Amino acid sequence: MLYTNLKHIESAADHAKVIGDNENVMICCGRMGPMCIPVYGVMEELEDEFKHVRFFDMEFDNPESHVIRNAPECRGFMGLPFTVYYKNGKIVKATTSIQNMTQVKTILEKEFGAPVNA
């Protein structure tokens, strides 16, 4: 399991349930390495701002993460983490390697809309 403050996906069944039960989902599939940790931090910061998006992590080395590692949208990715954005159960965007706050917010706003004030 990854040591983040995000909700964890530990199996392919959990993954299917998460993307099936939630309209907007961001999953960061990685390790506790220097390219991944900053992305987890960005996600943790954005959870309160983007209340209409569910944020999760998934351990890259878990055999169950094949659902992300082998996704056609991730084919050819070379760097960790693999970050995948789902809308209504379908991948709408996938990125590889480190992403900063501006990059992540741009994707979230484009794919899921502006932050929702609650």
C-alpha positions, 0 to 999 in steps of 0.5 A, spaced: 500 500 500 502 507 498 503 511 504 499 517 502 492 520 505 489 518 498 484 513 498 487 506 496 485 502 490 488 495 492 484 490 486 482 490 479 475 489 482 475 495 487 478 499 481 472 497 477 467 499 482 470 506 483 470 508 476 463 505 475 460 508 482 463 515 481 462 520 475 469 523 475 475 520 478 483 521 478 487 515 479 495 516 480 498 509 479 505 509 482 510 508 487 513 512 493 518 515 488 521 522 487 516 523 480 510 520 484 510 523 491 509 530 488 503 528 484 500 525 490 501 531 494 497 535 488 491 530 489 491 531 496 491 539 496 486 539 490 481 534 494 477 540 497 477 544 491 474 539 486 469 536 491 466 533 484 472 529 483 474 522 487 481 522 488 485 515 489 492 512 488 494 505 486 500 501 487 504 500 480 507 494 483 501 490 485 499 485 480 492 488 480 494 495 477 494 491 470 487 495 469 491 501 468 498 499 466 495 495 460 490 500 458 491 502 451 491 510 453 497 508 457 501 504 452 508 507 451 508 510 457 515 510 460 515 514 466 511 513 473 506 515 475 501 513 470 495 518 472 488 516 469 482 521 469 475 517 468 469 520 466 463 515 467 467 509 467 471 511 461 478 514 460 478 521 458 485 523 459 492 519 461 499 522 463 505 519 465 511 522 469 511 528 474 505 533 474 505 539 477 499 543 480 497 547 474 498 541 469 493 537 474 488 543 475 488 544 467 486 537 466 481 537 471 478 543 469 478 541 462 475 534 463 471 535 469 469 542 470 471 548 474 471 547 482 464 546 485 463 551 491 460 547 497 
